[in-house]
Every structure is written in C-alpha cells, then in structure tokens.
Amino acid sequence: MARRKRKKIGLAPGSLVFTGEKYLDATLLHFCKYNEAFFHENREAEKISGKRENDKLYWYDMRGIHDKDLIETIGQVFEIHNLVLEDILDPQQRPKFEEYDNGLFIILQALSFDSEELKLKTEQVGIYVGDGFLWSFQEKDTDLFMHVRNRLATENSRLRKRGIDYLAYALMDALVDNYFLVLDDIESAIEQLEHAILKNPDSNTKAKIHQLKLQGVWMRKNVSPLREAVGLFSRSDHSLVTHEISIFIRDLHDHIVQVLDLTETYRDVISGLYDLYQSELSMKMNNIMQTLTIISTIFIPLGFLAGVYGMNFEQMPELKSSYGYFIWWGVVVLLVLMMLYIFRRRKWL
C-alpha cells in the first residue's frame, strides 16, 4: 500500500494545503436546486453564489479538490470553518463525523475493486451540510452520486419531500451500498483463487493470495471508523438533524456493521486459502515422492537380479540353458507384477 508523503508538517491548524494527487485538469461543479414541486440542475455551474431561496434546497457536487483558491472561496461564501476546508484538501483523512455551530461535516471513503490487479481503490468523499444547502467533494471525475441525482429528478420522490439531512443520508447510503458490490467482487476473486489452488498451485497464486489479504486489511481500515462516525451522526442533536432522519441513519449503521462482518469473514477465508495452498503443495510433493519411491522399490530387486547374473561365474545353471535369458525375463516380469499387485492392495497406487 503506497503512502503519500506528508506536506503539512509544522503548519498552523486550518492551513489550506492540497496534499493529494491531481486527478483532473479543471474542477467540475454540478449544481442542483430543488423542493417537493421543483427541480433544476446545472452541469456547468460557473460561479458560486451564497444567495439562496428559502423554500428551496441546494446541492453542490464538486469533483476535483486540487483548486485551493476555489475551496477557500467556497468556505468564505458559505461560512465553512477552515478546519473543514483543511480536511477536504487532505485526502488522507479517516472517516469521521464532526459538528460545527452552523454545519455538519462527514468524511467517508468511496471504494472500488480492480478484479484484474486484485487491488482496492479508494476515493475520499467529503460532505458538508449547512442550513438549506449541501456540498459534496470528490477527488475524481467519477459520478458517484448519479443514482441519487436521478432520484432527485423524479417527481414525488422521497428525496424531494425531505430535508437536507436526508440528502446527506442518501449520499452516504449510496457509497455504503457500493461496499456490498466490492465485497461481491472480492468473493468472486476468492472463488477463482480457490479453483486455481486446487487445479495447479504456483508462486503466482501465492502472490495473489497475499495481495488479496492486504486488500482485506485495507478495506477494514477504511470502513471500521465509519461505523463510529455514523453512530455519532445518529445520536446528534444538532438543529440540522431532524428526528425523522434518525431511523434511516440507524439502518445505515446496521449496513456498515454487516459490511464489517463480511470483511472479517472474507479475511478468515483468505487466510484459509493460504493454508489450502500449503496443503496442496505438500500433497503434490507427496505424490511425486510416492511415485519415485514406487519406481525405486520396483527396480531394487531387478537391480539385484541383474547384479547376480552380471557376475562372471561359469557354473551358473541358466548360462548353459537355451531358455535362461527368457527365464530371467520371466522372473523380472513376475516380480514387477507381484509388487504392483501388492501396492494396489495396500492402496499405495
């Protein structure tokens, strides 16, 4: 697992420094304005304004967090604390939930699994909830919230009828639901490795087992703190969190617990794959040694016969017989057949 170098050593808290990787040349900003009877979206919002209509909710989805000046402007316009902006610019944060006087801040990880490289890919997502608005910050250009946006565009949808805290829950739920797809991909990779081990274990298979084991550790590291964060969200008495949202947050917490349970189960299964790999190698070696031992055992008496008849004695009965050579071969074949019969009876073959 590659680690990024820290770039903020010695700086004051709240210092705005981008510490991640730049995935986009230009920041993308997607804007939605809605209420129960109205929906409008702009996929190319050019300017950021703090002016809002009281009867509508606003969702700003930003992709690409490398523009420090833009994020600083967002903080000033929407009165977002500098510590929040600092965390947004630092994509090495663990999942967490924080309360501020005028807003809520949530960090979690979006996960995907590369089945070819057997590698877990992460993307930090920050969600800031204010009075009547929500900002979501993504590192890459992937539209992680397409399904949520489609639900918003649908008339009479639950999202349109509820508050901004429910939108925050919907975004978190979309990411957590994707965790189950990641676990399905990991399960498929485990099954393929198991078949490969039973068929023909080799050093490449061992490397894949180790890689998959590391991804299990990495997934737990990213999901485990989210359980605590969602627990804090469900118990929050902040004015922006309505009472009716609590049941949905508790359900989200249950999903995260289920993800963690499956992660632990797959980690145990992957550890079992390594044991299976060692067992298959041992069995393969035992079969080879068994075959070599049987061949050696068969040729020991034959070597004895050849040694005896290879001695240069004149007074050997079979030497003068015209059938001596054939008698010798008959004894050899008989010995081989007898030993094979005995090996078969003892189930050594």
C-alpha positions in Angstrom: 0.0 0.0 0.0 1.6 3.2 -1.2 1.7 6.1 1.3 1.6 9.7 0.4 4.2 12.0 1.9 3.0 14.5 4.4 3.2 18.1 3.3 1.9 20.0 6.3 4.5 19.4 9.0 4.8 22.5 11.2 1.9 24.4 9.7 -0.8 26.0 11.8 -4.2 24.3 12.2 -6.6 25.3 9.4 -3.8 26.0 6.9 -5.1 25.2 3.4 -2.6 23.0 1.6 -3.6 20.4 -1.0 -1.8 17.1 -0.1 -3.4 14.7 -2.6 -3.0 13.7 -6.2 -4.4 15.9 -9.0 -6.8 13.7 -11.0 -8.5 16.4 -13.1 -7.1 19.3 -15.1 -10.1 21.5 -14.1 -12.6 21.3 -11.3 -16.1 20.1 -12.2 -19.1 21.6 -10.4 -22.6 20.1 -10.6 -25.4 22.2 -9.1 -29.0 21.1 -8.1 -31.8 23.3 -6.7 -35.0 21.6 -5.6 -38.0 21.3 -3.4 -41.0 19.0 -3.5 -42.5 20.6 -6.6 -39.4 21.9 -8.3 -36.1 20.6 -9.6 -33.3 22.3 -11.5 -29.8 21.2 -12.3 -26.8 22.8 -13.9 -23.9 20.6 -15.0 -21.6 23.5 -15.8 -22.0 26.0 -12.9 -19.6 28.8 -13.5 -19.9 31.0 -10.4 -20.6 30.3 -6.8 -23.2 32.4 -5.0 -24.3 32.4 -1.4 -27.7 33.8 -2.4 -30.4 31.1 -1.9 -34.2 31.0 -1.9 -35.6 30.0 1.4 -38.1 27.5 0.0 -35.5 25.5 -1.9 -32.6 23.2 -1.1 -29.2 23.4 -2.8 -26.7 20.6 -3.6 -23.3 21.5 -4.9 -21.3 18.5 -6.1 -17.6 19.3 -6.7 -15.2 16.9 -8.4 -11.5 17.7 -8.2 -10.3 19.2 -5.0 -6.9 20.4 -6.1 -8.0 24.1 -6.5 -7.1 25.5 -3.1 -8.3 29.0 -4.0 -11.7 27.8 -5.2 -12.2 25.8 -2.0 -11.2 28.8 0.1 -13.7 30.9 -1.8 -16.4 28.3 -1.1 -15.5 28.5 2.6 -15.9 32.2 2.7 -19.2 32.4 0.8 -20.8 29.6 2.7 -19.1 30.3 6.1 -17.5 26.9 6.3 -14.8 26.5 9.0 -11.2 26.5 7.9 -10.7 23.1 9.7 -13.3 21.6 7.3 -11.6 23.1 4.3 -8.2 21.8 5.5 -9.7 18.2 5.8 -11.2 18.5 2.3 -7.8 19.4 0.8 -6.1 16.5 2.7 -7.4 13.2 1.2 -5.7 11.1 3.9 -8.4 11.6 6.5 -10.1 8.7 8.2 -13.9 8.5 8.1 -15.4 10.8 10.7 -18.4 13.0 11.7 -17.9 16.5 13.1 -20.4 19.1 14.3 -19.9 22.9 13.9 -22.2 25.7 15.0 -23.6 26.2 11.5 -23.0 22.9 9.9 -22.1 19.2 9.9 -19.1 17.6 8.2 -18.7 14.0 7.2 -15.8 12.2 5.6 -16.0 8.7 4.2 -14.3 6.6 1.5 -15.7 5.5 -1.8 -14.4 2.0 -2.7 -13.9 0.1 -5.9 -12.2 -3.2 -6.6 -10.0 -4.0 -9.6 -10.5 -7.7 -10.3 -7.5 -7.9 -12.7 -5.0 -6.4 -10.3 -6.8 -7.6 -7.2 -6.5 -4.1 -5.8 -8.9 -1.9 -3.8 -9.1 1.7 -5.0 -10.3 4.4 -2.7 -11.5 8.0 -3.1 -12.2 10.3 -0.2 -15.6 12.0 -0.2 -16.4 15.0 2.0 -19.9 16.1 2.7 -20.7 19.4 4.4 -24.3 20.1 5.4 -25.4 23.7 6.1 -28.7 25.4 6.5 -30.6 24.6 3.3 -27.5 23.5 1.3 -25.1 20.6 1.0 -21.6 20.4 -0.5 -20.1 17.1 -1.6 -16.4 17.0 -2.5 -14.9 14.2 -4.6 -11.3 13.6 -5.7 -12.0 12.2 -9.1 -14.4 12.8 -12.0 -16.4 9.6 -11.4 -20.1 10.4 -10.8 -20.5 8.5 -7.5 -24.0 10.0 -6.9 -25.7 9.5 -10.3 -28.4 7.4 -8.8 -29.2 9.9 -6.1 -29.3 12.7 -8.7 -31.8 10.6 -10.8 -34.0 10.1 -7.8 -34.0 13.9 -7.1 -35.1 14.5 -10.7 -38.1 12.1 -10.2 -41.3 13.8 -9.2 -42.8 12.8 -5.9 -39.6 11.1 -4.8 -38.8 10.9 -1.1 -35.7 12.9 -1.5 -37.7 15.9 -2.8 -40.1 15.7 0.2 -37.5 15.6 2.9 -34.8 18.0 4.3 -31.1 18.5 3.5 -30.1 16.0 6.2 -31.9 13.3 4.3 -29.9 14.1 1.2 -26.7 13.7 3.3 -28.0 10.3 4.4 -28.8 9.3 0.8 -25.3 10.2 -0.4 -23.7 8.2 2.4 -26.1 5.3 1.8 -25.2 5.2 -1.9 -21.5 4.8 -1.0 -22.2 2.2 1.6 -24.4 0.2 -0.8 -21.4 0.1 -3.2 -19.4 -1.6 -0.5 -21.5 -4.7 -0.9 -20.7 -4.7 -4.7 -17.0 -4.5 -3.7 -17.4 -7.4 -1.3 -19.1 -9.4 -4.1 -16.1 -8.8 -6.4 -13.7 -9.9 -3.6 -15.8 -13.1 -3.1 -15.5 -13.8 -6.8 -11.8 -13.3 -6.6 -11.6 -15.7 -3.7 -13.5 -18.4 -5.6 -11.2 -18.0 -8.6 -8.1 -18.3 -6.4 -9.6 -21.4 -4.7 -10.1 -23.1 -8.1 -6.6 -22.1 -9.2 -5.1 -23.6 -6.0 -7.0 -26.9 -6.4 -6.0 -27.1 -10.1 -2.4 -26.1 -10.1 -0.9 -24.0 -7.2 2.2 -22.0 -8.1 4.1 -18.9 -6.9 1.8 -16.6 -8.8 -1.1 -17.9 -6.9 0.7 -17.3 -3.6 1.3 -13.7 -4.6 -2.4 -13.2 -5.4 -3.4 -14.6 -2.0 -1.0 -12.1 -0.3 -2.4 -9.3 -2.4 -6.0 -10.1 -1.6 -5.1 -10.4 2.1 -3.7 -6.9 2.1 -6.8 -5.6 0.4 -9.0 -7.1 3.2 -6.9 -5.2 5.8 -7.1 -2.0 3.8 -10.9 -2.3 3.4 -11.4 -2.7 7.2 -9.1 0.3 7.8 -11.4 2.4 5.6 -14.8 1.1 6.8 -14.3 0.5 10.5 -14.0 4.2 11.5 -17.2 4.9 9.5 -19.2 2.8 12.0 -18.2 5.2 14.7 -18.9 8.3 12.5 -22.4 7.1 11.6 -23.1 6.3 15.2 -22.3 9.9 16.1 -24.5 11.1 13.3 -27.4 9.0 14.5 -27.1 10.4 18.1 -26.6 14.0 17.0 -28.9 16.6 18.5 -27.8 19.3 16.1 -30.5 21.6 14.7 -29.8 20.4 11.2 -30.6 16.8 12.0 -34.3 16.2 12.2 -35.8 13.5 14.4 -37.3 11.6 11.5 -33.9 11.0 9.9 -32.6 9.0 12.9 -34.2 5.8 11.9 -32.6 5.9 8.4 -29.2 6.7 10.0 -29.6 3.7 12.3 -30.4 1.5 9.3 -27.2 2.8 7.6 -25.2 1.9 10.7 -26.6 -1.6 10.5 -25.4 -1.9 6.9 -21.9 -0.8 7.9 -21.8 -3.4 10.7 -22.8 -6.0 8.1 -20.1 -4.9 5.8 -17.5 -5.2 8.6 -18.8 -8.7 9.5 -18.4 -9.8 5.8 -15.0 -8.2 5.7 -13.9 -10.2 8.7 -15.4 -13.4 7.2 -13.5 -12.9 3.9 -10.3 -12.2 5.8 -10.6 -15.6 7.5 -11.4 -17.3 4.2 -8.3 -15.7 2.6 -6.2 -16.9 5.4 -7.7 -20.3 4.8 -6.6 -20.0 1.2 -3.0 -19.8 2.2 -3.4 -22.9 4.3 -5.1 -24.7 1.4 -2.2 -23.5 -0.9 0.4 -25.1 1.5 -1.6 -28.3 1.8 -1.9 -28.6 -2.0 1.8 -28.1 -2.4 2.5 -30.7 0.3 0.1 -33.2 -1.3 1.7 -32.5 -4.7 5.2 -33.2 -3.3 4.0 -36.3 -1.5 2.5 -37.7 -4.8 5.8 -37.1 -6.5 7.8 -38.7 -3.7 5.3 -41.6 -3.7 5.8 -42.2 -7.4 9.6 -42.0 -7.2 9.6 -44.4 -4.2 7.4 -46.9 -6.0 9.7 -46.8 -9.1 12.8 -47.2 -6.9 11.1 -50.1 -5.0 10.3 -51.9 -8.2 13.8 -51.6 -9.6 15.7 -52.6 -6.4 15.0 -56.4 -6.9 15.5 -56.1 -10.6 18.9 -54.5 -10.0 19.7 -57.3 -7.6 18.9 -59.9 -10.3 20.9 -58.0 -12.9 23.8 -57.8 -10.5 23.7 -61.5 -9.7 23.6 -62.5 -13.4 26.2 -59.9 -14.3 28.8 -61.7 -12.2 31.3 -63.7 -14.3 30.7 -67.2 -12.9 30.9 -70.1 -15.3 28.9 -72.5 -13.1 25.5 -70.8 -13.3 22.7 -73.2 -14.4 20.9 -70.8 -16.6 24.0 -69.8 -18.5 24.1 -73.1 -20.5 20.4 -73.3 -21.0 18.9 -72.0 -24.2 16.0 -70.7 -22.2 18.0 -69.0 -19.5 17.5 -65.5 -20.9 13.8 -65.9 -21.2 13.6 -67.4 -17.7 15.4 -64.4 -16.3 12.9 -62.0 -18.0 10.0 -64.1 -16.8 11.2 -63.7 -13.2 11.7 -60.0 -13.7 8.1 -59.5 -15.1 6.7 -61.7 -12.4 8.4 -59.7 -9.7 7.1 -56.4 -11.2 3.5 -57.7 -11.4 3.6 -59.0 -7.9 4.9 -55.7 -6.5 2.3 -53.7 -8.4 -0.4 -56.1 -7.1 0.8 -55.6 -3.5 0.9 -51.8 -3.9 -2.6 -51.8 -5.3 -3.9 -53.9 -2.4 -2.3 -51.6 0.1 -3.8 -48.6 -1.8 -0.4 -47.1 -2.5 -1.3 -46.7 -6.1 
